[in-house]
Amino acid sequence: MVGNALLATTVIFIALAFWLLQELQFLSPYRRLIFEKYGEPVLLFAGLLFLNLFAAVLLLCRKLFLKDTGRKLAHLDKQLRTGETISEELSRRLEP
């Protein structure tokens, strides 16, 4: 799940970077000056933005893909405590 969130975050971040490059073309003559003077704060901001975006995507993935996990784990815990195996339960359910 973390790998999926990282991939989604990277795709969103790169799309955002390309969009910004397109929108800020008028600053291209001043590129060297901007990087020399403001390069470090821009990189810090970009890194923090990536981390926050990653946290948001990971939270969204957990909410969407881990539905009813507690109920499923409680059922599995009950089976382990009673000594019943999953295959025994499945075979009972499949009997006519």
N, C-alpha and C positions, 0 to 999 in steps of 0.2 A: 504494500500500500504506500509506503514511503517513496519507493521508486516511481510509482505512478504520479504521486503528488509532485515529486521533483521534476519529472518530465513535463507535466502540465505547467508548472511554474516557469520552467525554462522557456517553453513555447510562448507563454503569455509575456514574459519579460522581453524576449527577442522581438515579438510583434510590437510591443510598446516602444522598444528602442528604434525599430525601423520607422514607426509612425513619427516619433520625435525627430529623427533625422530628416524626414520629409518636411515636417512643419518648420524646422529651424534652419532651412537652407540659407536664409539671408545672413546667418551668422558665420557661414563658412569662411569668409575672408579673415575673420578674427579668431579662427580655430586655434592657432598656435598661442596667441595671447590668453585665450580662455583656458586652455589646458595648463599653461605655465602658472597662471595666477589662481585658478579655481579648480584645478584638476583633482587635488586631494579631497576637498569637500564634495565634489561631484561623485567621485568613486565611493566615498563613505555613504552618501545618500543612496547611491545605486545599490550598494551592498545591504543597507538596512531595508530598502524597498524590497529587494529580493527575499530577504528573510521574513519580512512581514507578509509578503505575498505567498511564500511557501507555507507559512503557518495558517493562513486563511484557506488555501487550497487543501491542506492536510485536514483541517477541521471539517471542511465541506465533504471531503472523501469519507471521513470517519462517520459523519452524520448520514450520508447517503448509502454507504456500503456495509455498515455494521448494524443494520436494523435487527432488532430482536435477538441480539447476541446474548444478552443476559438470560433470556428465557431458554435459548438453546443450550447454554452452558449449564443452567440449573437442571435441565432434563438429562444431560450427560452425567452430571454429578450424581443425580439420583440413580442412574443406571450403575455407576461405579460403586456406589455405597451398597446397593442391594446384591451385587455380585452377578447381576444379569449382564449378558453381553449384547451388543447391538445386533449381532447376527441372530441370536435367539429371538429377540423381539421382532426382527424382520421376518424370520421364518414363521412365527406365530401370526403375524399380520397377513402373510401371503397364503396361509392355509385356508382351504374352502370351508 
